[in-house]
Amino acid sequence: MIRSGFKALVCMLAVLVAGARASGQAQTAAVPVKVTEKWVFVWNKAVGDEQWDKTAALIERIAKAGYTTAFLSDGMVYKPDIASDMESQKRVQRLIKACREQNLKVVMASASSPLAYDPTLAEGMPVVDAPFVVKDGKVVPGELEMSVDNPSFETAGKDGVPERWFMEFAPKAFAVDNQGAFDGKTCIRMTDIKGVVPEDACVITQTIKVKKHRYYHMTAQIKTKDFENPGSVMFGPTVGPPGDRYGLNHNIFDVAKTQDWKKYEIIFDTMDREEIDLHLGAWGAGKGTIWFDDVRIEPGGLVNLIRRDSLPLRVTSDDGSVTYEEGKDFSAVHDEKTGHVGPLGNFNRWHEAPVISIVEGGKIRPGQTLRLSYYHSVMTYDWGVMHCLNEPKTREIAQQQLHLIHTLFGPDGYFMPYDEMRFQGWDRGCQQSNKTPGQALAEDVKFHTAAIRKEGPGKPIYVWNDMFDPNHNAGKAKHYYLVKGNDPWWGSWEGLDKDVIIINWMSEAAARRKSLEFFAGRGNKQILAGFYDAPIENIVPWLEDASHVEGVQGVMYTTWADDFSKLEAWMGKVMEASAK
């Protein structure tokens, strides 16, 4: 099961390429999988009294359906104040007690994001020598160094496409609309995209020259009418040639099937690129109509600024000859909303920028152009802010969390928290480590494995497959989201002990058997993470492939939609297939 995301054009899910197999793998004759491990992924069920009856009934159903293990995932377990929060402790302990009364083993994550303890540990994206100016005693972003030409599509071009834009896919579905524009007299319209090209895509593009390591906030207006697949909407920059293109932003756009004009925004960093392709359109669209208008851009400024010792802020004169001092020449700089939007460790993409004032008597003068270098956080989709693997404090927090989980809850096994790590390798700590992201991850998983063995000797250790799988997110896929470098996670499996049990969610037909064989060749036992809110029959061919591989010992009913309606039917299908 590949989780939902931005696909096709930006090549974000090109992780299914075949990787090199581990040496010593042997083909085995088909032997039905002996399903001894029967898991259920249970998340956010450590509830209060008013919801407890539903949770208790679910736990009873899980046991009656023949499952053996509950993988309990609940954010309150990893709260910084969990050691003193007796109410949260009681809720989690009641959930664990209910599982054990039904003879279910309990597995919990060994740690969660350290950002809930310290948001400044977020992986940072560098901004280098961005122009700022002194205006009315404040230091504000300077002149925009890039721009979108013909942003409201008012100037006509050739073949019915606005000037400076070009049509990349499905021109028959595209038109300039002279009625009902949001800004000016025209907008662009895409109608009945499905079936026009094999990918059901309609996209217009503008190529724009940019400076390296610049940070931008971009918005566009979108309107729809009976647009069948609003999740197919794409808006933002990509880079690279066809076949090796990847996106600089990863958003989920909350677009309705039918809506009036509504503003949408993205945040992106140019990273090490000097040219981008700005796309507007839809990929994988259905029938119906979507309109775009009024594309705007502004500097990202200091929004989501990260401050820690390893990520310095540098302010210089325009020519770089003078470096100014914080507190003497300009006021202290801090974005109070970085990681503080709601509960500690929560981020958003955009908010009002922090203000920098010049200090009276300092060296900075009114009207002066300054150059600022700093780091900001990056969010992929609506949740993905990564911590820096090379920041030592992250391991201190992980050990603290592990000790509390072991002491307060005593689970029967531990699940290491590595999954879909979509941003890494850019900040100063990563650069100074001289390690690839894959090497940093290999080192980190060794640390976590050793820490768990020390805290809970003899207890089994589990991990998702994807970040250690050359047939999945650790493959030769060139680019992986916003992680630095080509094939960034390659080699991460070198830190994975053969006694760690793999929870494998690579169910795609093109790669699942190679994935299973890879870990079997390394000596790792495996559990198939299935269901994923899809037809229950999907587990059957996967179990057939697993029957050719040694060490597959079970399955996990995995739902991200909190859908437990098929618990019994899915397990029935598993047992039926494994008996053949």
N, C-alpha and C positions, 0 to 999 in steps of 0.2 A: 504493500500500500504506500504510494507516494502521497505525502500530505499536500494539501492545497497550496497553491502559490502561483507566482508570475511565471508563465512558461512559454515554450516555443521560441518566439523571436529573441528573447534575451538569453536563451540557452541556460536558464537557471537550474533546470532539472536534468541536465546532461550528465547525470551521475551514474547512469546505468551501463556505462562502458565496461567491458570485461577487463579485469585486472589480472596481474600475474598470479598464478596459483602457487600456493606454498608447496615446497618440495616434499616428496614422500606421500602425496595424496594417492589414494588407490580407489579405483572404481569398485563399487560393491554391488552384488546382486540385490535386486529389490526385495526388501524385507519390511513388512508393514511396521510403521512406527509404533513402538510400545509407549502409549501415552500414559505415563505415570505422573507427570506434572500437569495439573489442570488449574491454570491461574485465571483470575479476574482482575482487571485494572479498576480500582475503586478510588475515585478522587473526590475530595471535598465533601466527605460524608461524616466528619466529626462535628455533628450539628447539635443545636440546642434541643431542649425538651420538646418544643413544639413540632419539630420535624423528626424526632427520634423514632417514632413508630414506623415511618417509611423506611428509614435506614435499617432498623432491626429486621423488618420483613424482607428487605433486599438481602441481607446477610444470610437469613434462613433459606431463601430461595437459592442463593449461590451454593450453599452446602447441599441442599436436596438435589440440585442438578448434577452433583458429582464432582464439583470443583474441590481442589485441595488447598489452594493458596490464594490469599488476598494481597495484592500489591496495593498498599494504602498510600495515597499521595494527597497530602493536605497541607496547604500553605501555612496554617497556624503552627505546625510542628517546628517550623524554621524561623519563627518570630524571634527577634533579638531578646525579647523579654519573656520567652517561654519558661525560663527557670523560675520566674516569680509569678507567672500568670497561672494561678491555680485553676481557674475556670477552664482555660484552654487545655491544660493538662488533663483535667477530669473528662473533657469531651473526647480527647484522643484515647485515653485509657479505657473509657467505656466502649469505644469502637473496637479496640483491640480485644477487650474482654468478650464482646459479643462474637467476634470471629473465633476465638479459642473455645468458647462454649459450643460452637458448631464444628469443632475439630478442624478449623482452617488454620494453616500456618500464616504468619504475618511477615511480609517483606516491606521495608521502608527505604526510601532514599537515604544514603549516608550523609548527604549534605544538600543544600540548595544554594541559590545564588547568594554570594557574599554581598551583593549590592543592597540587600535589605539591612545589612549591618553598616555598610560604608559605601554610599553611592559613588564616591570619588575613585573607587577601584574599577570603574567602567573602562573598557578598552577605548582609547582615544584616537580620533582621526586628526591628523595634523593640518593646521592652516599655517602657511609660510608667507610672511611678509605681505599680508593683506593690507591694502591702503585704508587708512582712517584719517579723518580730519578733525581739527579742533573748531567747534562751532558753539558759540554762546557758553563757553566754559566747559563744554562736554566733548568727550572723544567719541565720535560717531563714525559709522562706515562711510568710506569715501566714494568716489565716482565708480559707478558700475562698470566692471571690466568686460562684461559680455552683455549681449542683448538679443532679444527675439525680434527679428524683423517681421513686419506685417502681422503683429500679434492678434489683431481682430479681423484679419483676412479681408480688409477693405480694398486692397489693390489687386486687381485681376492679373492673372498670369496666363500661361499657355495651357491649352487642352482642358480648360475649366478648373484648373488648380490655382489657388492664390499664389501671387508672386512670392518668390523665395522659399516656397514649400514645394515638395515633390511627392507624387503619389507612389507608394511602394507596393501596395496590394489592392486589388479589387476596385479598380476605377469605376466599374459599373454601379457599385453601391454608393458612390461618393458624389456629392454635389455641393456647390456654393448656394446658400439659401439667402434670399433677399428679403425674407419676412421674419419678424419676431426675433431679431438679433438681440443679444444682451447689451452689446456695446457697438455703437455705430450703426451701419445699415446692413451688414452682412455677417453671417456665421457659416460654419460648415456643417453639413448633414450627411449622415451615413444611414442607409436604409436597407433592410433585408439582406444582411451580410451573409447569412448562412447559405452555403451551397455555391457561393460565387467563386471561391477558391477552395482547395481541399482543406486548408487550415481554418476556414471560416473567418478570415481576417480582412480588415480594412484599416489601413494605417497611412497617415500623411506624416512627412518627416521634414525637419529643417536641420541642416548641418551648421554648427556654430563653433567658431574658434574660441577657446577659453585659455585661461592661465592655469598652470598646475597648482594644486593644493589651495583651491578656493572653495568657499562654502556659500551655498545659495538656498533661498526660499522661493519656490515657484508656485503660482496658482493658476487655475483655469476654471471657467464656468462650464457646467455640463447640464444638459436637459435631455429628457427621454420621453418616449411614448410607446407603450407596449413593447419595450425592449426586453426580449426573452431571457437573455443571459447577462444581467448587469455585472456579474462577477468577471466578465471578460474585458472590462474597460481597462485600457492602458494609457498612462500619461506620465511622461518622464524621459530622462536621457538614457541612451545606451551608448556604448563605445565598442570599437573593434570592427573588423570586416565581417561580411556575411559568413556564417558558419562558425564564427568565433566572437559573437556579439554577447555582451552581458550588460545588465542594467546597473545604474548608479543609485537607484532608489528602489525600494520594495515596499509598496503600500497595499493595503486592502481598502478599496474605495467603496464606501457605503452608498451605492447608487441604487435607486428604486427603479422598478420596471417603468413606471410613469412618474415624472416629477418635473416641476418648473426649474428654471435656472438655479443652480446651487454651486457655490464655490468649493473647489477641492484644492488641496495643497500637498506639496511634496518638499522634502529637504534632500539636498544632495551635495556631495563634495566631488570636485573634479579629480581628486586623487592625483595620480601621476600622468594624467591625460591632457592633451592640448587641443582636442577636438571632440565634440559630442554630437550625437544625433538625437534631436528632440522628437519624440513620437507622440502622436495623438491618434486614438482609434480604439479598436477592439480586436482581440484575438480569441478565437473559439466562440464567436458570437452566434446568436440565433436570429430570428426575425424581429421586426420592429425597427424603431428609429432612435438615433442618438445624435445630439447636436453638441458642438464645442465652440467656445468663443472666449475672447479676452484673456489671452495668456500673458501673465505678468511675472516679473522676477525682481528680486531685491537681494542684497547681501544677507547672509545668515548672521553676520555680526558675532556677538558673544553668547547667543542662545545655546543653552546646554553646555556651557563652558565647564571643563573638568580642571580642577586644581588639586594637585598633589605634588610631592617633592620631585617625583620622576617625570612630571609633565609641566615644565616651566612655562610661564607667560613672559614674552619678551617684547618690549616696546622700544623702537628705535626711531631716529630721524629718517627722513625719506631716503637719504643716501646710505643709511646704515652706519654712519660714522659715529653717532652718539647713541648710547644706550641709556634709557631713562629708568629711574628707580621708583618702584611702587612705594607709596607713602610719602615720598619726597617730591616727586614731580607729578604724580597722578594718584588718585585715591585707590584704596584697596579694591580689588576686583573679585567679585564672587557672584555666581548665578544661584540665587537661593532656591530656584525651582529645579535645578539639575538633580534628578533622583528624589525630589520631594513633592511630586504631584500626587497627592493622596498619601497612602502609606509609604513609609521610608523605602526607597529602592524603586519606586515607580517613576517612570519618565514619560514625557510627551514629546511630540515632534517640535512644537512651535509654541512660543509664548513671548511676552514682552521681554526685550533684551535688558540685561543689567546695564546700569549707567556708570560710566567712568567720568570723573570730574578731574580737571587739572588743579593742581595745588598752588595756591598763591605763594609766590616767591620761588617756585620751581623753575626748571629750565624750559618747559614747554610753553609755546607762545600761541595766542589766538590766530586762527587761520592756518596753522602749520599742518602739513601733511606728515603723518606718522605711518610706520609699518609695524603691524602686530603679528606675532607668531604665537600660536596657542593650540589647544586640543579641545575637541568637542565630542560629545557622545553621539552614537549612531543607533537608530532603531530600525530593525527590519520587521516588516509587517507591523502588527500592533503590540508586540510584546518583546521583541528580541533585542534587548540591550545586553551585550556580552561583557563579562569581567575580563581583565587582563590576566592571561595565564602566567605571565612572567612577573607579576607583582607578588612579592613574598607574603604580604599580609593576607592574600586570598587563602593561602594554605593554613595560616593560623586560624582563620575563621572556620574553615572546613573541619579542622581538628576540634575546635570548640563545639561546633554543631554535632559532630559525630559523638563526642563524649556525652552531650546532653541527651541525644536520642537513645544511646545505649543505656544511660543511667535512668532516664525517665520512662522509657517505653520498652526496652529490651526486645526488639524484633527478632524473628528467627533467621533473617537474612538481610543483606544490605544491597541496595541498588545504587551504583555509582552514577552521578548526574551528568552524563555527557550525551548530547543529542542536538543535531541540527545547529551546529555552532557556525553562525553565518557572518561573523565579523571578528577579525583577529589579525594581528601581525603588523599593525600600522604605527602603534604609538612608540614612544621613546624606549620604554622598557623592553618591548619586543625587538626593536631594532638593535639595541645594545646587547641583547642576549646572543645574537648571531645564530639563532635557531630558526628553522622553518616552523610554521604553525604545527606541522605534523610531528616534528621533533619535540616541540614544547608540550604537545598533548601526550606523547609517549612518556615523557618525563613525569607529567602530572598524574597520569593513570598509575604509574608505578608508586608514586607517593600515596595516592588514595588507597591503593590495594594494601600497601604495607600498614597504613594507619588503621584500616578496618581490621586487619589481622591482629594488630596489637590490642585494639579496643575490644574486639569480640572474637577471640581465638576459636577457630573451628567452624564459624558460621559461614554459610555460602555467600559468595559475592556475585552480583549480576551486573550487566551493562547492556545497553542497546547496541546493536551491531553497527549502525550507520557510520559513526565517526572513525571506525577502525576497519572498515570494509572496503577493499579496492574495487568492489563491484557496486559500491554505493557512494556515500559522501566522501570517502577517502580515496576515490579513484582518480584515474588519469582523465579528468574532465576539464583540464586547463583552468577554468575559473570556477570558483564556488562562492556565489553571492558576493560579498564585499571582503572576503578574506584575501590577504595580500599574496601575490605570487601565483604562478602556474602550479597546478596539481598540489594545492597548499597542504592538504592533510595526508598526502602520500607518506607511508612509512609509520603512521601513528600506531599501527598494530604491534610494532616492535616493543612497545612498553606494556603489552597486554599479556598477563600471565595465562598459561594454558588451563589453570584451574578456575579462571573466571568463566561463569556461564553466560552465554550470549543470548539475549532476547532479540531475536532476528525478525525485523519487520520488512525485509526486502522480499515482497511477494510478487513483484513483477515477473511475468513469465520469462522475459529475455535474460534475467540476471539471477533469479532466486536460486537455481541449482548451483551456479558457480559460487554464489555467496555461501551457501551451505557447505559446499566442498572446501572452500577456503578455510573456514573455521574448523571444520572436521580435520583437515590436514594439519592444523596447528594443535590439535588435541583438545579443543574447547567443546564442551557439551552445549546444546542449543535448545531453546524453546521458541516456537513460532508465535509471534504476536499477530494474531489474525482478527477477523471480523471488520474492524475499522468502519462500522456503520454502513457496510456494503452487503450484497447478497451472501447468505450463509454458504451457498454452494462454492464460493471462491476458495474455501479452505481445501476442497477435495483435490484439485490438481497440485496444490502446494504440498500436501501430504504425500502425494504420489512421487513428486520429486524428492522429498525428504526420505522416502523409503529406500533410496539408493545411497544414502549417506549415514555413516555411523555417528552415534552420539546425540541424535535428536530425541529428546525425552519428553516433550510435551508441547502444550499450546497455551496461549493466553487470550481470553476474550477481552479485546481492547476497544473501548468506545471513547470517542472524543465529543460525542453529542449527548452523553449521559443517557444513552439508550440501552436499557437492560431488558427490553421486551423480547429479545431473541436468545436470552441466556440458555434456556433449555433446548431450543431447536438447534442452536449452533453446536452445543456439546453433543447432541444426538447425531448431527452430521459428522462431527469429528470421529466419534466412536464407530459409526457405520463405515466411514472411509478407512479407518485404521484397522478394521477387522478383515478387510479384503486381502 
